[in-house]
Amino acid sequence: MSTLVSLGAQTQTQTQPLDKVGNLEPWVQLIATDTLAVTFLTGGAAKGTVFWRQGENEEWRTAAPETKDGLIVANGTIQRSFIKGFDPVKPIYIKPVSEPIKSFGAYNVSFAGAKEGKEIKIKAPMSRDGRIVLGVICDLHNQLPRLLPTLKAVGDDLSLCVLNGDICDAPGSTADLINYLATPMAALSKNGLMTLAVRGNHECRGAAARDIPDYLARPNDRYYGALTLGCARIVFLDTGEDKPKDHSEYSGLVDFDAYLQEEAEWLKKEVESAEWQTATWRVVFMHIPPRESPEEHSYPVTENGARIFAPCLIGKGVDLAVSGHEHKESFLSEEEAKKYNLDFPVLIGGGGSSFKTTDLAQRLEIAPGELYLPKENWRKTKQADQKQTSSSQSNQKSNDIWSKISDIWQIIEKNRQKQ
Ligand SMILES: [Fe+2]
């Protein structure tokens, strides 16, 4: 059982392997615009229900249960529901309820009586003035005691945590998935933070890698997606494995080619969408950085997601890409990124065991007028009318607002004609 403590406390998260499922508090993931997934575990076969509200005096509402092919997912130990249409500037109160199943007959299911879980309060992901404060962590590689202290080091005022891949290191069992994937997300939720999760290459490995979706909710059954939060369009990509599929490490059980191509096709549509085009800020999270860096590796760089996705992003107005994977923190300004033929800055987070806990996380502030990375002393500003953008480390660039509006109208018109 895990002992989870608040971000503000001096002590660290202490984890021990769970000997059985159950008793883990719910974890809350942001998976799409206005959609949260809430997952919790029960000690035996049950039907799980999630109630939610956005004010202490509001009536509880029932979240939509997960369904598969018309059946509500029940009679197992993993319970999931979806909260849709929440107001992102208000906190969300969540109460899980479990109804253990005594017998499951063809024409009658009997329940043992509802058990109410502990209520949790998740902070609003965005303040009323449109500000989003993200704590970004990558490459934790199972080092759970570092999770909360490293977030604490970047601020008490975070409104969202991005797990940017390789949080869990090659899960070999259900216990690994619970301890190193579910437990950190539950710890974040207990501390009031919802999670946006990105898959890293190490989460593609191990005997239990194929069971990750049981614990990690995903939009459209994919590890990639996009969402709008206030003024920001946030894209999260799955960059797959980092070596060719015929590498001996994979024993012939990996083939990302078709999957990444399908994802690239999706990404090409995303960067032409009205949501992308009209957002003030466009931020992309992707575990493997969108540059070729063979010098970083002792093996040939594969045709991985990074290499496939970079061409889809160039020239599309990306304001910032945030990656990890290299275990070496670095920041490519827009100017430096040109060496890799990229036209947007890239933050590569540090990770692995050699990093100081206090240096593992990054803070990213997104406000209507400014994108800010305090650790890198980098900011990019945009005027409210979006006519001009500027950056302390990048060239001034001006936008022709009328041509932009015209482009947007063309896209809207194209979409309308398709319908
Ligand atoms: Fe990695």
Residues whose N, C-alpha, C, O or C-beta is under 5 A from the ligand:
A	BS01	LIG	D166 G200 N201 H202 H325
